[in-house]
Amino acid sequence: MEDTINSATQKSAPSSQQHQVNADHFFDILGIVHKEFIPPHQTVNGKFYCEVLRRLRENVRRKQPEMWKNGDWLLHHDNAPAHISLVVREFLTKNDMTTVPHPVYSPDLAPCDFYVFPMKLRLKGRRFIST
């Protein structure tokens, strides 16, 4: 059975004393496989995303050795311009990385709702003090 590595980008809202932070998370059913903080003012283009994918591959190799050995994993990311650029498609082909086709945008099919954000249910109704 193949396991799917999903991608999610999260942003934290800036406050008066902090900058916005973006992070890419790659996760499977067992949890986060790779987390990448995107440097401030970094443009996420195809070249940058290929570097992220290189580090993802290394983390899959280290953290999921059976999946790596069997080639038993798939990548699921959205249709962001950086993800579908020619340089990324060439990288995926060269490295035999199989991707799950992304459906026409549908919030009902967002994998993050199933894996990353179930924690929303645990936080529902709680109030947090902001500083």
C-alpha positions as CSV (number, residue, x, y, z in Angstrom):
1,M,0.0,0.0,0.0
2,E,1.4,3.4,-1.0
3,D,1.5,6.2,1.5
4,T,0.9,9.8,0.4
5,I,3.1,12.7,1.6
6,N,0.9,15.8,1.6
7,S,2.0,19.4,1.5
8,A,0.5,22.2,3.5
9,T,1.6,25.8,3.8
10,Q,0.8,27.7,6.9
11,K,1.1,31.4,7.7
12,S,1.1,33.0,11.0
13,A,-0.5,36.5,11.1
14,P,2.0,39.3,11.9
15,S,1.6,41.2,15.1
16,S,3.0,44.7,15.7
17,Q,6.3,43.2,16.9
18,Q,6.8,40.2,14.6
19,H,7.0,39.3,11.0
20,Q,4.7,36.9,9.1
21,V,6.2,33.4,9.1
22,N,5.5,30.9,6.4
23,A,6.1,27.2,6.7
24,D,5.7,24.2,4.4
25,H,4.7,21.0,6.1
26,F,5.0,17.6,4.5
27,F,3.2,14.9,6.3
28,D,1.8,11.4,6.0
29,I,-0.7,9.5,8.1
30,L,1.9,9.1,10.9
31,G,2.7,12.7,11.2
32,I,5.1,15.4,9.9
33,V,7.9,14.1,7.7
34,H,9.5,17.4,6.8
35,K,8.9,21.0,8.0
36,E,10.4,23.9,6.1
37,F,10.4,27.5,7.3
38,I,10.4,29.9,4.4
39,P,12.8,32.8,4.9
40,P,11.2,36.2,5.1
41,H,11.0,37.9,1.7
42,Q,11.8,34.6,-0.1
43,T,9.9,34.1,-3.3
44,V,8.7,30.5,-3.6
45,N,9.5,29.8,-7.2
46,G,10.3,26.5,-8.9
47,K,14.0,26.6,-8.1
48,F,13.3,27.2,-4.4
49,Y,10.7,24.5,-4.3
50,C,13.2,22.0,-5.9
51,E,15.5,22.7,-3.0
52,V,12.7,22.0,-0.5
53,L,11.9,18.8,-2.4
54,R,15.5,17.7,-2.1
55,R,15.4,18.1,1.7
56,L,12.0,16.3,1.8
57,R,13.5,13.3,-0.1
58,E,16.3,13.1,2.4
59,N,13.8,13.2,5.3
60,V,11.7,10.5,3.8
61,R,14.8,8.4,3.4
62,R,15.8,8.9,7.0
63,K,12.4,8.9,8.7
64,Q,10.5,6.4,6.6
65,P,13.2,3.9,5.4
66,E,10.8,1.2,4.4
67,M,8.7,3.6,2.2
68,W,12.0,4.9,0.7
69,K,13.4,1.5,0.0
70,N,10.2,0.3,-1.6
71,G,9.5,3.6,-3.4
72,D,6.2,3.3,-1.7
73,W,5.2,6.9,-1.3
74,L,3.5,9.6,-3.4
75,L,3.6,13.4,-3.2
76,H,0.4,15.4,-3.1
77,H,0.7,19.1,-3.5
78,D,-1.6,21.8,-4.9
79,N,-1.4,23.5,-8.3
80,A,0.6,26.5,-7.0
81,P,2.7,28.0,-9.9
82,A,5.9,26.9,-8.2
83,H,4.6,23.3,-7.8
84,I,3.7,22.9,-11.5
85,S,6.7,24.8,-13.0
86,L,8.8,23.1,-15.6
87,V,11.9,22.9,-13.4
88,V,9.8,21.2,-10.7
89,R,8.2,18.8,-13.1
90,E,11.7,17.9,-14.5
91,F,13.0,17.4,-10.9
92,L,10.1,15.1,-10.1
93,T,10.6,13.1,-13.3
94,K,14.4,12.9,-12.8
95,N,14.0,11.7,-9.2
96,D,11.1,9.2,-10.0
97,M,8.8,11.1,-7.6
98,T,5.2,10.2,-8.2
99,T,2.6,12.8,-7.5
100,V,-1.1,12.4,-6.9
101,P,-3.0,14.4,-9.5
102,H,-4.7,17.4,-7.8
103,P,-8.4,17.8,-8.6
104,V,-9.9,21.0,-9.8
105,Y,-9.9,23.1,-6.6
106,S,-12.3,21.8,-4.1
107,P,-12.2,22.7,-0.4
108,D,-13.9,19.3,0.2
109,L,-10.8,17.5,-1.0
110,A,-8.2,19.4,0.9
111,P,-6.0,16.8,2.6
112,C,-5.0,19.1,5.4
113,D,-8.5,19.0,6.7
114,F,-8.0,15.3,7.3
115,Y,-4.5,15.2,8.7
116,V,-3.2,18.5,10.0
117,F,-6.3,20.3,11.2
118,P,-8.2,17.8,13.2
119,M,-6.7,19.7,16.1
120,K,-9.2,22.4,15.3
121,L,-11.8,20.2,17.0
122,R,-9.7,20.0,20.2
123,L,-9.3,23.8,20.2
124,K,-12.9,24.6,19.5
125,G,-14.5,26.8,22.1
126,R,-11.2,27.6,23.9
127,R,-10.1,31.2,24.4
128,F,-6.5,32.3,24.2
129,I,-5.0,35.5,25.6
130,S,-3.1,37.5,23.0
131,T,-0.3,39.8,24.0
